[in-house]
Amino acid sequence: MKLCICGLGYIGLPTAAMFASHGVSVHGVDVNVHAVETINKGMIHIVEPGLGEVVRQAVKENMLRASTEACEADAFIICVPTPFKGESHEPDLSYVESATAEIAPFLRKGNTVILESTSPVGTTERVAEILREMRPDLVMASENTDECDVFIAYCPERVLPGRIMTELVDNDRIVGGINRVSADKASDIYAVFVKGELLRTNARTAEMSKLTENSFRDVNIAFANELSLICDRLNIDVWELIALANHHPRVNILNPGPGVGGHCIAVDPWFIVSRTPDLARIIHTARLVNDGKPEWVKQQVRNAIAKLNRHCNIACLGLAFKPDIDDLRESPSVFIARDLAKEYPGCVMAVEPNITELPEIFDGTGLRLVSAEEALKADIILLLVDHREFRSISPDFDEKQILIDTRGLWRK
Ligand code: SAJ
């Protein structure tokens, strides 16, 4: 089998490498020339445990190569980003549409096209429509009939960054066909390496299921974040409260934090909200609660400065969007540290054990990257990420210091 995979990012490249290491000849496509060149040297342009070795081996054995252009294949997988557009939170499908247009000229009778990108409901049908317009010579899959030349399906990924190489193999997967035969064809393709169950359904249900999984988590984190605000007002330790409530056999509350980061949980719920704004009330409110948390954390810092009533320095512990990773993208901790550094010039430092250099977003803010040891001497200590390096410390603060612990790590 020969596969053409469009988009060689956090999902596309591991998927390409996984197929290639299971005997499938993979042609990867990306618009990023640096990514293409790096992969063709047998190296990787992203950080993911275990990925580098699989890519190196696959390239060496000539099973994986990258290019800026698509080519003929038996099946095509689209793994490009689907961000939202600014303040309106409308999904931006331009990458999916251009990847679809890119593969259209190479399609042949008997091919399968799979969309993996997280997408609003109806996007797989939109892919089919574009292909139908561009290739009137082929019968594209359509609902209610299994008669077609090209099979089209939606198959979302559910892997957790940091564990992608194992979760790709072990997780159950949803395979949603435009018609039944498309689900069967796509399922056969993933069966090459997936050991989890391959659960067949239609494309719309598969699209909604991806959005539902991440919205479920967002809503549950929002519940924990809302509790943290309520408990602060009522002078109750939210961590103790949650631990006690979770002793109930049917209660399982998640952890409050400084907000929700990353590219998935803070984005995907908007795809439901933008399609059904009048109905998605809890999902919408959860987004607002989680997006509002960084501002509340900054206010805690301002309150602490007012309480100390002197010139203060502030140490932000952790910048990544979650513990034990180096990924700073869309991290609430980054936004909090950046805004504080602008508000209190020269007074803010940060500790991030997983990076050696601050990203561009901090340019001109004067924020300093320091050791944990130095940070723990600051007047205000703002714990933002419960990295393992911080978990192993038991700090001893004096009464002149104020600890703001957004993760409940060092509470008394
Ligand atoms: N967070 C909390 N409290 C919690 C749990 C998480 O504040 O109790 C925060 C984290 O600190 C982080 C954010 O939520 O800022 C998201 O982290 P995460 O670990 O919940 O999820 P992601 O974004 O790394 O990966 C999610 C996963 N989805 C679900 O667990 C439902 C993953 O399986 C998906 O494949 C991934 O999104 C994706 O690509 O969609």
Residues whose N, C-alpha, C, O or C-beta is under 5 A from the ligand:
A	BS01	SAJ	E157 R158 V159 L160 P161 E213 N214 R217 I221 L254 N255 P256 G257 G259 V260 G261 G262 C264 I265 F321 K322
